[in-house]
């Protein structure tokens, strides 16, 4: 349920299990922009979402 909600919030619709993730860019831990398409060039990528990261406290 939460993964579907996050998919809708981020991409406008939920992704099916096994679907390719859309390309996106975001800052890395050093503040430099990095994209999913760049990371995939170096090997497999695991996307993980942590609901607690989106809550206060």
C-alpha atoms as a printed R data frame, in Angstrom:
   type eleno elety resid chain resno      x      y       z
1  ATOM     1    CA   UNK     A     1  0.000  0.000   0.000
2  ATOM     2    CA   UNK     A     2  2.700  2.507   0.994
3  ATOM     3    CA   UNK     A     3  4.824  1.719  -2.068
4  ATOM     4    CA   UNK     A     4  1.768  2.306  -4.281
5  ATOM     5    CA   UNK     A     5  1.097  5.606  -2.550
6  ATOM     6    CA   UNK     A     6  4.703  6.745  -2.987
7  ATOM     7    CA   UNK     A     7  4.608  5.738  -6.654
8  ATOM     8    CA   UNK     A     8  1.493  7.809  -7.221
9  ATOM     9    CA   UNK     A     9  2.945 10.791  -5.354
10 ATOM    10    CA   UNK     A    10  6.278 10.704  -7.223
11 ATOM    11    CA   UNK     A    11  5.360  9.535 -10.716
12 ATOM    12    CA   UNK     A    12  1.623 10.121 -11.092
13 ATOM    13    CA   UNK     A    13  0.744  6.424 -11.102
14 ATOM    14    CA   UNK     A    14  1.832  3.298  -9.260
15 ATOM    15    CA   UNK     A    15  4.431  1.043 -10.863
16 ATOM    16    CA   UNK     A    16  3.781 -2.648 -11.340
17 ATOM    17    CA   UNK     A    17  6.066 -5.177  -9.641
18 ATOM    18    CA   UNK     A    18  9.053 -5.765 -11.914
19 ATOM    19    CA   UNK     A    19  8.505 -2.547 -13.908
20 ATOM    20    CA   UNK     A    20 11.511 -0.425 -14.799
21 ATOM    21    CA   UNK     A    21 11.876  2.618 -12.565
22 ATOM    22    CA   UNK     A    22 11.636  5.963 -14.366
23 ATOM    23    CA   UNK     A    23 14.854  7.953 -14.509
24 ATOM    24    CA   UNK     A    24 15.268 10.616 -11.820
25 ATOM    25    CA   UNK     A    25 18.017 12.794 -10.370
26 ATOM    26    CA   UNK     A    26 18.661 13.796  -6.785
27 ATOM    27    CA   UNK     A    27 21.561 15.045  -4.643
28 ATOM    28    CA   UNK     A    28 24.006 12.481  -3.280
29 ATOM    29    CA   UNK     A    29 25.511 12.687   0.217
30 ATOM    30    CA   UNK     A    30 28.018 15.294  -1.044
31 ATOM    31    CA   UNK     A    31 25.286 17.474  -2.572
32 ATOM    32    CA   UNK     A    32 26.199 16.546  -6.167
33 ATOM    33    CA   UNK     A    33 23.358 15.657  -8.539
34 ATOM    34    CA   UNK     A    34 23.261 11.999  -9.572
35 ATOM    35    CA   UNK     A    35 20.745 10.194 -11.761
36 ATOM    36    CA   UNK     A    36 19.417  6.667 -11.797
37 ATOM    37    CA   UNK     A    37 20.506  6.290 -15.431
38 ATOM    38    CA   UNK     A    38 24.098  7.142 -14.420
39 ATOM    39    CA   UNK     A    39 24.106  4.643 -11.539
40 ATOM    40    CA   UNK     A    40 22.717  1.818 -13.717
41 ATOM    41    CA   UNK     A    41 25.734  2.155 -16.034
42 ATOM    42    CA   UNK     A    42 28.003  0.916 -13.211
43 ATOM    43    CA   UNK     A    43 25.878 -2.139 -12.341
44 ATOM    44    CA   UNK     A    44 22.632 -3.187 -10.663
45 ATOM    45    CA   UNK     A    45 20.858 -0.638  -8.454
46 ATOM    46    CA   UNK     A    46 18.515 -1.310  -5.537
47 ATOM    47    CA   UNK     A    47 15.956  1.377  -4.750
48 ATOM    48    CA   UNK     A    48 14.805  1.335  -1.144
49 ATOM    49    CA   UNK     A    49 12.249  3.590   0.494
50 ATOM    50    CA   UNK     A    50 12.114  4.062   4.246
51 ATOM    51    CA   UNK     A    51  8.732  5.406   5.430
52 ATOM    52    CA   UNK     A    52 10.192  6.582   8.720
53 ATOM    53    CA   UNK     A    53 12.432  8.980   6.797
54 ATOM    54    CA   UNK     A    54  9.295 10.898   5.799
55 ATOM    55    CA   UNK     A    55  8.037 11.384   9.349
56 ATOM    56    CA   UNK     A    56  9.057 13.941  11.961
57 ATOM    57    CA   UNK     A    57 11.193 12.896  14.878
